[in-house]
Amino acid sequence: MNQELNPQIEQALDELAELVCQSLQSEGEMLVERQDALLKTLVMSGHTWKSERTVVEEVERRVKDRCGEQAMHRGGALTALTARLGEKLQSIQRWESKSPSDDHASKPANISSATDA
C-alpha cells in the first residue's frame, strides 16, 4: 500500500482494478456503470496531487497484480480499458475545475427579494 494515499483513494483504486479485471474476463459491464463515481472520488480526494503515479498507471499495476495471467494475455484490451479510464478522468477533472460563468448578473432568489415589499 502506498503510504501517501488515504484509505478512500486506495479503495477506489482497488475497485477500479477489480472492475477492469472483470471486464477482461468478460464478466459484465460493471466498469461502465461504476467508473464515473470511482473516478470522481479520486478527483475529489486529490489523487492527482497525492500520488507519484497516474490513475492509469496505478490501475494497470493493480490489475496485473490481481489477475496477472489474464492481464498478460489481454494486454491490448487492458491498455484500451485504462486509456478510456484516463480520458474519462480528464473529462471529470475539467468539469470539476470549471467555475460558474461570470457573464450573467446575479438573480434574486425569490419575488420578495426582487421587489421593495
Chimera marker file (.cmm) of the C-alpha trace (Angstrom):
<marker_set name="trace">
<marker id="1" x="0.000" y="0.000" z="0.000" r="1" g="1" b="0" radius="0.5"/>
<marker id="2" x="1.328" y="3.403" z="-0.926" r="1" g="1" b="0" radius="0.5"/>
<marker id="3" x="1.859" y="5.288" z="2.375" r="1" g="1" b="0" radius="0.5"/>
<marker id="4" x="0.854" y="8.656" z="0.975" r="1" g="1" b="0" radius="0.5"/>
<marker id="5" x="-2.610" y="7.569" z="-0.232" r="1" g="1" b="0" radius="0.5"/>
<marker id="6" x="-5.605" y="7.675" z="2.080" r="1" g="1" b="0" radius="0.5"/>
<marker id="7" x="-7.988" y="4.715" z="2.522" r="1" g="1" b="0" radius="0.5"/>
<marker id="8" x="-10.656" y="6.289" z="0.294" r="1" g="1" b="0" radius="0.5"/>
<marker id="9" x="-8.212" y="6.577" z="-2.624" r="1" g="1" b="0" radius="0.5"/>
<marker id="10" x="-6.917" y="3.044" z="-2.008" r="1" g="1" b="0" radius="0.5"/>
<marker id="11" x="-10.459" y="1.643" z="-2.027" r="1" g="1" b="0" radius="0.5"/>
<marker id="12" x="-11.406" y="3.467" z="-5.236" r="1" g="1" b="0" radius="0.5"/>
<marker id="13" x="-8.236" y="2.255" z="-6.990" r="1" g="1" b="0" radius="0.5"/>
<marker id="14" x="-8.832" y="-1.313" z="-5.783" r="1" g="1" b="0" radius="0.5"/>
<marker id="15" x="-12.436" y="-1.246" z="-7.011" r="1" g="1" b="0" radius="0.5"/>
<marker id="16" x="-11.378" y="0.116" z="-10.405" r="1" g="1" b="0" radius="0.5"/>
<marker id="17" x="-8.733" y="-2.599" z="-10.709" r="1" g="1" b="0" radius="0.5"/>
<marker id="18" x="-11.271" y="-5.279" z="-9.797" r="1" g="1" b="0" radius="0.5"/>
<marker id="19" x="-13.776" y="-3.937" z="-12.336" r="1" g="1" b="0" radius="0.5"/>
<marker id="20" x="-11.103" y="-3.868" z="-15.057" r="1" g="1" b="0" radius="0.5"/>
<marker id="21" x="-10.203" y="-7.496" z="-14.198" r="1" g="1" b="0" radius="0.5"/>
<marker id="22" x="-13.866" y="-8.453" z="-14.526" r="1" g="1" b="0" radius="0.5"/>
<marker id="23" x="-14.079" y="-6.644" z="-17.854" r="1" g="1" b="0" radius="0.5"/>
<marker id="24" x="-11.000" y="-8.512" z="-19.110" r="1" g="1" b="0" radius="0.5"/>
<marker id="25" x="-12.701" y="-11.768" z="-18.160" r="1" g="1" b="0" radius="0.5"/>
<marker id="26" x="-15.928" y="-10.605" z="-19.853" r="1" g="1" b="0" radius="0.5"/>
<marker id="27" x="-17.920" y="-10.907" z="-16.648" r="1" g="1" b="0" radius="0.5"/>
<marker id="28" x="-20.173" y="-7.951" z="-17.267" r="1" g="1" b="0" radius="0.5"/>
<marker id="29" x="-20.128" y="-4.253" z="-17.843" r="1" g="1" b="0" radius="0.5"/>
<marker id="30" x="-19.885" y="-3.099" z="-14.233" r="1" g="1" b="0" radius="0.5"/>
<marker id="31" x="-16.878" y="-0.964" z="-15.171" r="1" g="1" b="0" radius="0.5"/>
<marker id="32" x="-19.042" y="1.306" z="-17.308" r="1" g="1" b="0" radius="0.5"/>
<marker id="33" x="-21.672" y="1.572" z="-14.578" r="1" g="1" b="0" radius="0.5"/>
<marker id="34" x="-19.286" y="2.320" z="-11.693" r="1" g="1" b="0" radius="0.5"/>
<marker id="35" x="-16.336" y="4.103" z="-13.303" r="1" g="1" b="0" radius="0.5"/>
<marker id="36" x="-17.716" y="7.651" z="-13.102" r="1" g="1" b="0" radius="0.5"/>
<marker id="37" x="-18.359" y="7.522" z="-9.359" r="1" g="1" b="0" radius="0.5"/>
<marker id="38" x="-14.981" y="5.944" z="-8.624" r="1" g="1" b="0" radius="0.5"/>
<marker id="39" x="-13.091" y="8.390" z="-10.834" r="1" g="1" b="0" radius="0.5"/>
<marker id="40" x="-14.931" y="11.333" z="-9.266" r="1" g="1" b="0" radius="0.5"/>
<marker id="41" x="-13.935" y="10.001" z="-5.846" r="1" g="1" b="0" radius="0.5"/>
<marker id="42" x="-10.303" y="10.029" z="-6.961" r="1" g="1" b="0" radius="0.5"/>
<marker id="43" x="-10.593" y="13.581" z="-8.306" r="1" g="1" b="0" radius="0.5"/>
<marker id="44" x="-12.326" y="14.915" z="-5.196" r="1" g="1" b="0" radius="0.5"/>
<marker id="45" x="-9.914" y="13.185" z="-2.802" r="1" g="1" b="0" radius="0.5"/>
<marker id="46" x="-6.893" y="14.699" z="-4.538" r="1" g="1" b="0" radius="0.5"/>
<marker id="47" x="-5.247" y="11.616" z="-6.038" r="1" g="1" b="0" radius="0.5"/>
<marker id="48" x="-3.540" y="13.746" z="-8.693" r="1" g="1" b="0" radius="0.5"/>
<marker id="49" x="-1.619" y="15.689" z="-6.051" r="1" g="1" b="0" radius="0.5"/>
<marker id="50" x="-1.012" y="12.823" z="-3.623" r="1" g="1" b="0" radius="0.5"/>
<marker id="51" x="0.391" y="10.103" z="-5.859" r="1" g="1" b="0" radius="0.5"/>
<marker id="52" x="3.584" y="9.667" z="-7.828" r="1" g="1" b="0" radius="0.5"/>
<marker id="53" x="1.727" y="7.554" z="-10.408" r="1" g="1" b="0" radius="0.5"/>
<marker id="54" x="-1.187" y="8.485" z="-12.614" r="1" g="1" b="0" radius="0.5"/>
<marker id="55" x="-4.518" y="6.750" z="-12.100" r="1" g="1" b="0" radius="0.5"/>
<marker id="56" x="-3.942" y="4.795" z="-15.329" r="1" g="1" b="0" radius="0.5"/>
<marker id="57" x="-0.513" y="3.567" z="-14.179" r="1" g="1" b="0" radius="0.5"/>
<marker id="58" x="-1.816" y="2.660" z="-10.741" r="1" g="1" b="0" radius="0.5"/>
<marker id="59" x="-4.865" y="0.788" z="-12.055" r="1" g="1" b="0" radius="0.5"/>
<marker id="60" x="-2.731" y="-1.116" z="-14.592" r="1" g="1" b="0" radius="0.5"/>
<marker id="61" x="-0.281" y="-2.121" z="-11.852" r="1" g="1" b="0" radius="0.5"/>
<marker id="62" x="-3.089" y="-3.321" z="-9.597" r="1" g="1" b="0" radius="0.5"/>
<marker id="63" x="-4.803" y="-5.213" z="-12.423" r="1" g="1" b="0" radius="0.5"/>
<marker id="64" x="-1.538" y="-7.017" z="-13.216" r="1" g="1" b="0" radius="0.5"/>
<marker id="65" x="-1.180" y="-7.912" z="-9.519" r="1" g="1" b="0" radius="0.5"/>
<marker id="66" x="-4.778" y="-9.158" z="-9.221" r="1" g="1" b="0" radius="0.5"/>
<marker id="67" x="-5.294" y="-11.021" z="-12.468" r="1" g="1" b="0" radius="0.5"/>
<marker id="68" x="-1.761" y="-11.276" z="-13.806" r="1" g="1" b="0" radius="0.5"/>
<marker id="69" x="-2.120" y="-14.040" z="-16.383" r="1" g="1" b="0" radius="0.5"/>
<marker id="70" x="-5.350" y="-12.626" z="-17.779" r="1" g="1" b="0" radius="0.5"/>
<marker id="71" x="-3.772" y="-9.158" z="-17.959" r="1" g="1" b="0" radius="0.5"/>
<marker id="72" x="-0.676" y="-10.520" z="-19.729" r="1" g="1" b="0" radius="0.5"/>
<marker id="73" x="-2.673" y="-12.340" z="-22.388" r="1" g="1" b="0" radius="0.5"/>
<marker id="74" x="-5.023" y="-9.414" z="-22.927" r="1" g="1" b="0" radius="0.5"/>
<marker id="75" x="-2.512" y="-6.560" z="-22.755" r="1" g="1" b="0" radius="0.5"/>
<marker id="76" x="-4.106" y="-4.662" z="-25.632" r="1" g="1" b="0" radius="0.5"/>
<marker id="77" x="-7.527" y="-4.827" z="-24.004" r="1" g="1" b="0" radius="0.5"/>
<marker id="78" x="-6.037" y="-3.714" z="-20.676" r="1" g="1" b="0" radius="0.5"/>
<marker id="79" x="-4.352" y="-0.749" z="-22.348" r="1" g="1" b="0" radius="0.5"/>
<marker id="80" x="-7.594" y="0.204" z="-24.107" r="1" g="1" b="0" radius="0.5"/>
<marker id="81" x="-9.648" y="-0.015" z="-20.897" r="1" g="1" b="0" radius="0.5"/>
<marker id="82" x="-7.190" y="2.022" z="-18.860" r="1" g="1" b="0" radius="0.5"/>
<marker id="83" x="-6.819" y="4.599" z="-21.648" r="1" g="1" b="0" radius="0.5"/>
<marker id="84" x="-10.600" y="5.088" z="-21.589" r="1" g="1" b="0" radius="0.5"/>
<marker id="85" x="-10.441" y="5.476" z="-17.813" r="1" g="1" b="0" radius="0.5"/>
<marker id="86" x="-7.734" y="8.123" z="-18.263" r="1" g="1" b="0" radius="0.5"/>
<marker id="87" x="-9.821" y="10.033" z="-20.799" r="1" g="1" b="0" radius="0.5"/>
<marker id="88" x="-12.874" y="9.880" z="-18.549" r="1" g="1" b="0" radius="0.5"/>
<marker id="89" x="-10.796" y="11.054" z="-15.585" r="1" g="1" b="0" radius="0.5"/>
<marker id="90" x="-9.517" y="14.058" z="-17.547" r="1" g="1" b="0" radius="0.5"/>
<marker id="91" x="-13.080" y="14.907" z="-18.540" r="1" g="1" b="0" radius="0.5"/>
<marker id="92" x="-14.206" y="14.787" z="-14.905" r="1" g="1" b="0" radius="0.5"/>
<marker id="93" x="-11.228" y="16.901" z="-13.818" r="1" g="1" b="0" radius="0.5"/>
<marker id="94" x="-12.053" y="19.537" z="-16.440" r="1" g="1" b="0" radius="0.5"/>
<marker id="95" x="-15.708" y="19.558" z="-15.426" r="1" g="1" b="0" radius="0.5"/>
<marker id="96" x="-14.919" y="19.878" z="-11.713" r="1" g="1" b="0" radius="0.5"/>
<marker id="97" x="-12.407" y="22.676" z="-12.287" r="1" g="1" b="0" radius="0.5"/>
<marker id="98" x="-14.840" y="24.910" z="-14.188" r="1" g="1" b="0" radius="0.5"/>
<marker id="99" x="-16.302" y="27.760" z="-12.199" r="1" g="1" b="0" radius="0.5"/>
<marker id="100" x="-19.719" y="29.238" z="-12.848" r="1" g="1" b="0" radius="0.5"/>
<marker id="101" x="-19.836" y="31.789" z="-15.613" r="1" g="1" b="0" radius="0.5"/>
<marker id="102" x="-19.492" y="35.407" z="-14.555" r="1" g="1" b="0" radius="0.5"/>
<marker id="103" x="-21.246" y="36.620" z="-17.705" r="1" g="1" b="0" radius="0.5"/>
<marker id="104" x="-24.645" y="36.864" z="-16.050" r="1" g="1" b="0" radius="0.5"/>
<marker id="105" x="-25.591" y="39.097" z="-13.157" r="1" g="1" b="0" radius="0.5"/>
<marker id="106" x="-26.972" y="37.501" z="-10.026" r="1" g="1" b="0" radius="0.5"/>
<marker id="107" x="-30.703" y="36.989" z="-9.973" r="1" g="1" b="0" radius="0.5"/>
<marker id="108" x="-32.952" y="37.364" z="-6.937" r="1" g="1" b="0" radius="0.5"/>
<marker id="109" x="-33.767" y="34.131" z="-5.178" r="1" g="1" b="0" radius="0.5"/>
<marker id="110" x="-37.489" y="34.851" z="-4.871" r="1" g="1" b="0" radius="0.5"/>
<marker id="111" x="-40.111" y="37.503" z="-5.632" r="1" g="1" b="0" radius="0.5"/>
<marker id="112" x="-39.959" y="39.203" z="-2.236" r="1" g="1" b="0" radius="0.5"/>
<marker id="113" x="-36.251" y="39.852" z="-2.637" r="1" g="1" b="0" radius="0.5"/>
<marker id="114" x="-36.843" y="41.282" z="-6.130" r="1" g="1" b="0" radius="0.5"/>
<marker id="115" x="-39.404" y="43.853" z="-5.019" r="1" g="1" b="0" radius="0.5"/>
<marker id="116" x="-39.415" y="46.654" z="-2.491" r="1" g="1" b="0" radius="0.5"/>
<marker id="117" x="-42.151" y="44.940" z="-0.457" r="1" g="1" b="0" radius="0.5"/>
<link id1="1" id2="2" r="1" g="1" b="0" radius="0.2"/>
<link id1="2" id2="3" r="1" g="1" b="0" radius="0.2"/>
<link id1="3" id2="4" r="1" g="1" b="0" radius="0.2"/>
<link id1="4" id2="5" r="1" g="1" b="0" radius="0.2"/>
<link id1="5" id2="6" r="1" g="1" b="0" radius="0.2"/>
<link id1="6" id2="7" r="1" g="1" b="0" radius="0.2"/>
<link id1="7" id2="8" r="1" g="1" b="0" radius="0.2"/>
<link id1="8" id2="9" r="1" g="1" b="0" radius="0.2"/>
<link id1="9" id2="10" r="1" g="1" b="0" radius="0.2"/>
<link id1="10" id2="11" r="1" g="1" b="0" radius="0.2"/>
<link id1="11" id2="12" r="1" g="1" b="0" radius="0.2"/>
<link id1="12" id2="13" r="1" g="1" b="0" radius="0.2"/>
<link id1="13" id2="14" r="1" g="1" b="0" radius="0.2"/>
<link id1="14" id2="15" r="1" g="1" b="0" radius="0.2"/>
<link id1="15" id2="16" r="1" g="1" b="0" radius="0.2"/>
<link id1="16" id2="17" r="1" g="1" b="0" radius="0.2"/>
<link id1="17" id2="18" r="1" g="1" b="0" radius="0.2"/>
<link id1="18" id2="19" r="1" g="1" b="0" radius="0.2"/>
<link id1="19" id2="20" r="1" g="1" b="0" radius="0.2"/>
<link id1="20" id2="21" r="1" g="1" b="0" radius="0.2"/>
<link id1="21" id2="22" r="1" g="1" b="0" radius="0.2"/>
<link id1="22" id2="23" r="1" g="1" b="0" radius="0.2"/>
<link id1="23" id2="24" r="1" g="1" b="0" radius="0.2"/>
<link id1="24" id2="25" r="1" g="1" b="0" radius="0.2"/>
<link id1="25" id2="26" r="1" g="1" b="0" radius="0.2"/>
<link id1="26" id2="27" r="1" g="1" b="0" radius="0.2"/>
<link id1="27" id2="28" r="1" g="1" b="0" radius="0.2"/>
<link id1="28" id2="29" r="1" g="1" b="0" radius="0.2"/>
<link id1="29" id2="30" r="1" g="1" b="0" radius="0.2"/>
<link id1="30" id2="31" r="1" g="1" b="0" radius="0.2"/>
<link id1="31" id2="32" r="1" g="1" b="0" radius="0.2"/>
<link id1="32" id2="33" r="1" g="1" b="0" radius="0.2"/>
<link id1="33" id2="34" r="1" g="1" b="0" radius="0.2"/>
<link id1="34" id2="35" r="1" g="1" b="0" radius="0.2"/>
<link id1="35" id2="36" r="1" g="1" b="0" radius="0.2"/>
<link id1="36" id2="37" r="1" g="1" b="0" radius="0.2"/>
<link id1="37" id2="38" r="1" g="1" b="0" radius="0.2"/>
<link id1="38" id2="39" r="1" g="1" b="0" radius="0.2"/>
<link id1="39" id2="40" r="1" g="1" b="0" radius="0.2"/>
<link id1="40" id2="41" r="1" g="1" b="0" radius="0.2"/>
<link id1="41" id2="42" r="1" g="1" b="0" radius="0.2"/>
<link id1="42" id2="43" r="1" g="1" b="0" radius="0.2"/>
<link id1="43" id2="44" r="1" g="1" b="0" radius="0.2"/>
<link id1="44" id2="45" r="1" g="1" b="0" radius="0.2"/>
<link id1="45" id2="46" r="1" g="1" b="0" radius="0.2"/>
<link id1="46" id2="47" r="1" g="1" b="0" radius="0.2"/>
<link id1="47" id2="48" r="1" g="1" b="0" radius="0.2"/>
<link id1="48" id2="49" r="1" g="1" b="0" radius="0.2"/>
<link id1="49" id2="50" r="1" g="1" b="0" radius="0.2"/>
<link id1="50" id2="51" r="1" g="1" b="0" radius="0.2"/>
<link id1="51" id2="52" r="1" g="1" b="0" radius="0.2"/>
<link id1="52" id2="53" r="1" g="1" b="0" radius="0.2"/>
<link id1="53" id2="54" r="1" g="1" b="0" radius="0.2"/>
<link id1="54" id2="55" r="1" g="1" b="0" radius="0.2"/>
<link id1="55" id2="56" r="1" g="1" b="0" radius="0.2"/>
<link id1="56" id2="57" r="1" g="1" b="0" radius="0.2"/>
<link id1="57" id2="58" r="1" g="1" b="0" radius="0.2"/>
<link id1="58" id2="59" r="1" g="1" b="0" radius="0.2"/>
<link id1="59" id2="60" r="1" g="1" b="0" radius="0.2"/>
<link id1="60" id2="61" r="1" g="1" b="0" radius="0.2"/>
<link id1="61" id2="62" r="1" g="1" b="0" radius="0.2"/>
<link id1="62" id2="63" r="1" g="1" b="0" radius="0.2"/>
<link id1="63" id2="64" r="1" g="1" b="0" radius="0.2"/>
<link id1="64" id2="65" r="1" g="1" b="0" radius="0.2"/>
<link id1="65" id2="66" r="1" g="1" b="0" radius="0.2"/>
<link id1="66" id2="67" r="1" g="1" b="0" radius="0.2"/>
<link id1="67" id2="68" r="1" g="1" b="0" radius="0.2"/>
<link id1="68" id2="69" r="1" g="1" b="0" radius="0.2"/>
<link id1="69" id2="70" r="1" g="1" b="0" radius="0.2"/>
<link id1="70" id2="71" r="1" g="1" b="0" radius="0.2"/>
<link id1="71" id2="72" r="1" g="1" b="0" radius="0.2"/>
<link id1="72" id2="73" r="1" g="1" b="0" radius="0.2"/>
<link id1="73" id2="74" r="1" g="1" b="0" radius="0.2"/>
<link id1="74" id2="75" r="1" g="1" b="0" radius="0.2"/>
<link id1="75" id2="76" r="1" g="1" b="0" radius="0.2"/>
<link id1="76" id2="77" r="1" g="1" b="0" radius="0.2"/>
<link id1="77" id2="78" r="1" g="1" b="0" radius="0.2"/>
<link id1="78" id2="79" r="1" g="1" b="0" radius="0.2"/>
<link id1="79" id2="80" r="1" g="1" b="0" radius="0.2"/>
<link id1="80" id2="81" r="1" g="1" b="0" radius="0.2"/>
<link id1="81" id2="82" r="1" g="1" b="0" radius="0.2"/>
<link id1="82" id2="83" r="1" g="1" b="0" radius="0.2"/>
<link id1="83" id2="84" r="1" g="1" b="0" radius="0.2"/>
<link id1="84" id2="85" r="1" g="1" b="0" radius="0.2"/>
<link id1="85" id2="86" r="1" g="1" b="0" radius="0.2"/>
<link id1="86" id2="87" r="1" g="1" b="0" radius="0.2"/>
<link id1="87" id2="88" r="1" g="1" b="0" radius="0.2"/>
<link id1="88" id2="89" r="1" g="1" b="0" radius="0.2"/>
<link id1="89" id2="90" r="1" g="1" b="0" radius="0.2"/>
<link id1="90" id2="91" r="1" g="1" b="0" radius="0.2"/>
<link id1="91" id2="92" r="1" g="1" b="0" radius="0.2"/>
<link id1="92" id2="93" r="1" g="1" b="0" radius="0.2"/>
<link id1="93" id2="94" r="1" g="1" b="0" radius="0.2"/>
<link id1="94" id2="95" r="1" g="1" b="0" radius="0.2"/>
<link id1="95" id2="96" r="1" g="1" b="0" radius="0.2"/>
<link id1="96" id2="97" r="1" g="1" b="0" radius="0.2"/>
<link id1="97" id2="98" r="1" g="1" b="0" radius="0.2"/>
<link id1="98" id2="99" r="1" g="1" b="0" radius="0.2"/>
<link id1="99" id2="100" r="1" g="1" b="0" radius="0.2"/>
<link id1="100" id2="101" r="1" g="1" b="0" radius="0.2"/>
<link id1="101" id2="102" r="1" g="1" b="0" radius="0.2"/>
<link id1="102" id2="103" r="1" g="1" b="0" radius="0.2"/>
<link id1="103" id2="104" r="1" g="1" b="0" radius="0.2"/>
<link id1="104" id2="105" r="1" g="1" b="0" radius="0.2"/>
<link id1="105" id2="106" r="1" g="1" b="0" radius="0.2"/>
<link id1="106" id2="107" r="1" g="1" b="0" radius="0.2"/>
<link id1="107" id2="108" r="1" g="1" b="0" radius="0.2"/>
<link id1="108" id2="109" r="1" g="1" b="0" radius="0.2"/>
<link id1="109" id2="110" r="1" g="1" b="0" radius="0.2"/>
<link id1="110" id2="111" r="1" g="1" b="0" radius="0.2"/>
<link id1="111" id2="112" r="1" g="1" b="0" radius="0.2"/>
<link id1="112" id2="113" r="1" g="1" b="0" radius="0.2"/>
<link id1="113" id2="114" r="1" g="1" b="0" radius="0.2"/>
<link id1="114" id2="115" r="1" g="1" b="0" radius="0.2"/>
<link id1="115" id2="116" r="1" g="1" b="0" radius="0.2"/>
<link id1="116" id2="117" r="1" g="1" b="0" radius="0.2"/>
</marker_set>
